[in-house]
Amino acid sequence: MTPIAIVDMQNSENSPASLQRRLAALVYDGLLLFAVAMLAGFIIVPFTSTVEVVEQGSEQNIFNPFMLAYYLAVFYLFFAWFWTHGGQTLGMRAWHTRLVTENGQALNWKHSLFRYLISLPMWFFWIIAIGKSTQGFVMPVFDQIPNWVLFAIATCWLLIDHLPNNWRDRFSRTYIVYIPKQ
């Protein structure tokens, strides 16, 4: 695999990917992650038991940290495999973007783990908001916060986080660049 040299970030071939491209790739990858989550669920569910609490005649699932850790590991493997094999997820390939290090190379597994872990705060509010709105699990800490507030925080964070050279890119020393059609 040949490295991609990032010589001049103003050059059209090496310019940062636009917010629209990043969000479009995110939506595309989100659909793929949904399918991956379904498959991962089919694999793990037979080996887990459902914990239910009956409170005043209503049944609710309790937040299961093991399942969250399992899904976070599955999602890490999804992203890291693509990032270490060419720097593009399927969504990034479709929208002509690539994740590269400061020196223009694809990420290794350790670098991928670091980028993934510092990306988790952005996803935290989405996980909580979706879990709370679908009653998929109960987290007493967030029961008093209205769903629209969690969705608003998640949406604002998403828009701010996907600006070129965001905090996640700076800390992980990576860039998402635009790759023009050949």
KEKE-3310 file (N, C-alpha, C; in steps of 0.2 Angstrom, whole numbers, plus 5000, padded with zeros to 4 digits):
npx = (5004:5003:5009:4999:5004:5003:5006:5002:4989:4980:4979:4969:4968:4972:4964:4955:4941:4924:4911:4898:4902:4908:4897:4888:4895:4895:4882:4880:4889:4883:4871:4877:4883:4871:4867:4878:4877:4865:4868:4878:4871:4862:4872:4876:4865:4859:4868:4866:4856:4840:4838:4825:4815:4802:4792:4779:4770:4775:4786:4804:4819:4835:4850:4863:4880:4889:4884:4884:4898:4902:4896:4902:4915:4913:4910:4921:4930:4924:4927:4941:4946:4943:4950:4963:4965:4968:4962:4949:4931:4917:4907:4915:4923:4913:4910:4921:4932:4946:4954:4968:4985:4995:5007:5002:4999:4990:4981:4987:4983:4984:4984:4971:4963:4965:4960:4946:4942:4943:4933:4921:4914:4906:4897:4891:4879:4870:4868:4863:4851:4844:4842:4835:4823:4818:4815:4824:4833:4836:4843:4845:4851:4849:4836:4828:4831:4824:4820:4822:4832:4843:4844:4846:4859:4867:4865:4870:4884:4888:4888:4897:4908:4911:4918:4931:4947:4944:4943:4945:4952:4964:4969:4971:4980:4976:4968:4954:4953:4949:4947:4948:4938:4945)
npy = (4994:5011:5026:5041:5056:5071:5086:5099:5107:5115:5111:5104:5091:5086:5092:5096:5086:5091:5097:5092:5081:5073:5071:5064:5053:5048:5045:5035:5026:5024:5017:5005:5001:4999:4987:4979:4979:4972:4960:4957:4957:4946:4936:4937:4937:4924:4920:4928:4933:4941:4955:4960:4972:4974:4987:4994:4988:4989:4983:4985:4985:4984:4994:4987:4985:4976:4972:4985:4987:4976:4979:4991:4986:4979:4989:4996:4987:4986:5000:5001:4991:4995:5008:5004:4997:5004:5016:5020:5019:5011:5021:5032:5029:5029:5043:5049:5051:5051:5044:5049:5049:5062:5062:5056:5043:5027:5023:5013:4999:5003:5017:5018:5014:5023:5035:5031:5029:5042:5048:5043:5051:5060:5051:5046:5054:5051:5037:5037:5045:5038:5025:5029:5035:5024:5016:5006:5003:5007:5021:5028:5041:5049:5050:5061:5071:5078:5070:5078:5087:5079:5074:5086:5091:5080:5082:5095:5093:5083:5091:5101:5093:5087:5097:5103:5099:5096:5094:5080:5076:5084:5079:5066:5067:5065:5067:5070:5068:5075:5065:5066:5061:5049)
npz = (5000:4995:5003:5005:5000:5009:5005:5002:5010:5004:4991:4978:4978:4990:4999:5014:5018:5014:5025:5021:5013:5023:5032:5023:5021:5034:5036:5027:5032:5044:5041:5036:5048:5056:5050:5053:5067:5069:5064:5073:5085:5083:5084:5097:5106:5109:5119:5130:5143:5146:5157:5166:5174:5185:5187:5195:5187:5174:5162:5160:5151:5159:5158:5151:5153:5148:5136:5129:5129:5121:5109:5106:5104:5093:5084:5084:5078:5065:5060:5062:5054:5041:5041:5043:5032:5019:5023:5021:5024:5018:5016:5016:5004:4995:4995:4991:5001:5013:5027:5034:5041:5049:5041:5029:5028:5029:5044:5058:5069:5082:5082:5076:5086:5096:5089:5088:5101:5106:5099:5104:5114:5106:5101:5112:5117:5107:5108:5121:5119:5109:5115:5126:5120:5113:5123:5126:5136:5153:5161:5175:5178:5167:5165:5169:5160:5146:5130:5118:5122:5123:5110:5103:5109:5104:5090:5088:5092:5083:5071:5074:5077:5065:5057:5047:5052:5066:5084:5086:5075:5077:5090:5087:5077:5063:5047:5037:5021:5004:4990:4974:4960:4949)
capx = (5000:5007:5006:4997:5008:4999:5011:4999:4982:4976:4979:4962:4968:4973:4961:4951:4934:4919:4906:4893:4905:4909:4891:4885:4899:4893:4875:4881:4892:4878:4867:4881:4883:4865:4867:4883:4874:4860:4872:4882:4865:4860:4877:4877:4859:4858:4872:4865:4849:4837:4836:4819:4813:4795:4790:4772:4766:4778:4793:4809:4826:4840:4856:4868:4886:4892:4881:4887:4905:4902:4894:4908:4921:4911:4910:4929:4933:4922:4930:4948:4948:4943:4955:4970:4966:4967:4960:4942:4926:4913:4904:4921:4924:4907:4910:4928:4936:4950:4957:4976:4989:4999:5012:4999:4998:4984:4982:4988:4977:4984:4981:4964:4960:4965:4955:4940:4941:4942:4927:4915:4910:4901:4892:4887:4873:4866:4867:4858:4845:4840:4841:4829:4817:4815:4815:4829:4836:4835:4849:4842:4854:4847:4828:4825:4833:4820:4824:4824:4838:4848:4845:4849:4866:4870:4865:4875:4890:4889:4889:4903:4914:4913:4921:4938:4952:4941:4947:4946:4958:4970:4971:4973:4984:4974:4964:4950:4954:4945:4950:4944:4937:4951)
capy = (5000:5017:5031:5047:5062:5077:5091:5106:5105:5119:5108:5101:5083:5085:5097:5093:5084:5096:5095:5088:5074:5069:5069:5059:5046:5046:5042:5029:5021:5022:5012:4999:4999:4996:4980:4975:4978:4967:4953:4956:4955:4939:4931:4937:4936:4917:4918:4932:4933:4948:4956:4964:4974:4975:4992:4997:4984:4990:4980:4989:4983:4988:4995:4981:4987:4971:4973:4991:4985:4971:4983:4996:4982:4977:4995:4997:4982:4989:5006:5000:4987:4999:5013:5001:4994:5009:5023:5022:5015:5010:5027:5036:5027:5032:5050:5051:5054:5046:5046:5048:5052:5068:5060:5054:5036:5024:5022:5006:4997:5007:5023:5018:5013:5030:5039:5028:5031:5050:5049:5041:5056:5062:5045:5045:5057:5047:5031:5038:5048:5033:5020:5032:5036:5018:5012:5000:5002:5013:5024:5033:5047:5053:5049:5068:5075:5077:5067:5083:5090:5074:5074:5093:5090:5075:5085:5100:5090:5080:5096:5104:5088:5086:5102:5101:5100:5096:5092:5073:5076:5087:5075:5059:5068:5063:5071:5067:5072:5074:5061:5068:5055:5048)
capz = (5000:4995:5007:5002:5003:5010:5004:5003:5011:5000:4984:4978:4979:4997:5004:5019:5015:5016:5030:5017:5011:5029:5034:5019:5022:5040:5035:5023:5036:5049:5038:5037:5055:5058:5048:5057:5074:5068:5064:5080:5090:5081:5086:5105:5110:5112:5124:5135:5146:5147:5163:5166:5181:5185:5192:5195:5182:5168:5162:5156:5151:5162:5155:5151:5151:5144:5129:5127:5128:5115:5103:5105:5101:5086:5080:5083:5073:5059:5058:5062:5048:5035:5042:5042:5025:5014:5026:5019:5025:5012:5015:5014:4997:4990:4995:4989:5006:5015:5033:5034:5047:5047:5036:5023:5028:5033:5051:5061:5074:5088:5080:5075:5093:5099:5086:5090:5108:5107:5095:5108:5117:5101:5100:5118:5117:5102:5111:5127:5116:5106:5120:5130:5117:5111:5129:5125:5142:5158:5164:5179:5178:5161:5165:5170:5154:5140:5124:5113:5124:5121:5102:5101:5110:5099:5083:5088:5093:5077:5066:5076:5077:5058:5054:5045:5058:5073:5090:5086:5071:5080:5095:5084:5071:5057:5043:5032:5015:4999:4985:4968:4955:4944)
cpx = (5004:5004:5004:5000:5003:5005:5008:4991:4977:4975:4972:4962:4969:4970:4956:4944:4929:4914:4901:4896:4906:4902:4887:4889:4896:4886:4876:4884:4887:4873:4870:4882:4877:4865:4872:4880:4869:4863:4875:4877:4863:4866:4877:4871:4858:4862:4871:4857:4847:4836:4831:4818:4806:4793:4783:4769:4769:4785:4798:4816:4831:4846:4861:4875:4890:4890:4884:4895:4906:4901:4900:4914:4919:4912:4917:4932:4931:4926:4938:4950:4948:4949:4962:4971:4964:4964:4953:4937:4922:4909:4909:4923:4919:4907:4917:4932:4940:4953:4964:4979:4992:5003:5009:4998:4992:4986:4983:4983:4978:4982:4974:4960:4960:4960:4948:4938:4939:4936:4921:4911:4904:4895:4888:4880:4868:4864:4861:4851:4841:4838:4835:4823:4814:4814:4819:4832:4835:4842:4846:4845:4851:4839:4825:4826:4828:4824:4826:4830:4844:4850:4848:4857:4869:4870:4870:4882:4892:4891:4896:4909:4916:4916:4928:4942:4949:4945:4949:4952:4964:4973:4974:4978:4983:4970:4960:4950:4950:4949:4946:4944:4943:4948)
cpy = (5006:5022:5037:5053:5068:5083:5098:5105:5110:5116:5104:5094:5082:5089:5093:5092:5089:5093:5090:5081:5070:5067:5064:5053:5044:5042:5035:5024:5019:5017:5005:4997:4996:4989:4976:4974:4973:4960:4952:4954:4948:4934:4931:4936:4929:4916:4923:4931:4940:4949:4961:4966:4976:4981:4995:4994:4985:4986:4984:4985:4987:4989:4990:4983:4982:4971:4979:4990:4981:4975:4988:4992:4981:4983:4997:4993:4984:4994:5004:4996:4991:5005:5010:4998:4999:5016:5025:5017:5015:5017:5032:5035:5030:5039:5053:5055:5049:5048:5044:5051:5059:5067:5057:5047:5033:5023:5014:5005:5001:5014:5023:5017:5020:5035:5037:5030:5038:5052:5047:5046:5059:5057:5044:5048:5053:5041:5032:5040:5042:5027:5023:5032:5029:5013:5006:4998:5008:5015:5030:5040:5052:5053:5056:5072:5073:5075:5073:5086:5085:5074:5081:5093:5086:5078:5090:5098:5087:5086:5100:5099:5086:5091:5100:5103:5100:5094:5084:5072:5078:5082:5068:5060:5065:5068:5067:5071:5070:5070:5062:5061:5055:5046)
cpz = (5000:4999:5002:5004:5003:5010:5005:5004:5007:4993:4984:4979:4986:5002:5009:5016:5018:5021:5027:5015:5018:5032:5030:5020:5029:5040:5032:5028:5042:5047:5038:5044:5058:5056:5052:5064:5074:5068:5070:5085:5089:5084:5094:5109:5113:5118:5130:5137:5147:5154:5163:5173:5180:5190:5190:5189:5175:5168:5158:5157:5155:5158:5156:5149:5147:5137:5125:5125:5122:5109:5101:5102:5094:5081:5079:5078:5066:5056:5057:5056:5042:5036:5041:5035:5020:5017:5024:5021:5019:5011:5013:5006:4993:4990:4994:4995:5009:5022:5033:5040:5044:5041:5030:5023:5031:5040:5053:5066:5080:5087:5079:5082:5096:5096:5088:5097:5109:5103:5099:5111:5112:5101:5106:5119:5112:5105:5117:5124:5113:5110:5124:5127:5114:5117:5129:5131:5146:5161:5168:5179:5172:5161:5165:5164:5148:5134:5119:5115:5122:5114:5100:5103:5105:5092:5083:5088:5086:5072:5068:5075:5070:5054:5052:5051:5065:5078:5089:5081:5074:5085:5092:5078:5065:5053:5038:5026:5009:4993:4979:4964:4950:4937)
residu = (MET:THR:PRO:ILE:ALA:ILE:VAL:ASP:MET:GLN:ASN:SER:GLU:ASN:SER:PRO:ALA:SER:LEU:GLN:ARG:ARG:LEU:ALA:ALA:LEU:VAL:TYR:ASP:GLY:LEU:LEU:LEU:PHE:ALA:VAL:ALA:MET:LEU:ALA:GLY:PHE:ILE:ILE:VAL:PRO:PHE:THR:SER:THR:VAL:GLU:VAL:VAL:GLU:GLN:GLY:SER:GLU:GLN:ASN:ILE:PHE:ASN:PRO:PHE:MET:LEU:ALA:TYR:TYR:LEU:ALA:VAL:PHE:TYR:LEU:PHE:PHE:ALA:TRP:PHE:TRP:THR:HIS:GLY:GLY:GLN:THR:LEU:GLY:MET:ARG:ALA:TRP:HIS:THR:ARG:LEU:VAL:THR:GLU:ASN:GLY:GLN:ALA:LEU:ASN:TRP:LYS:HIS:SER:LEU:PHE:ARG:TYR:LEU:ILE:SER:LEU:PRO:MET:TRP:PHE:PHE:TRP:ILE:ILE:ALA:ILE:GLY:LYS:SER:THR:GLN:GLY:PHE:VAL:MET:PRO:VAL:PHE:ASP:GLN:ILE:PRO:ASN:TRP:VAL:LEU:PHE:ALA:ILE:ALA:THR:CYS:TRP:LEU:LEU:ILE:ASP:HIS:LEU:PRO:ASN:ASN:TRP:ARG:ASP:ARG:PHE:SER:ARG:THR:TYR:ILE:VAL:TYR:ILE:PRO:LYS:GLN)
# end
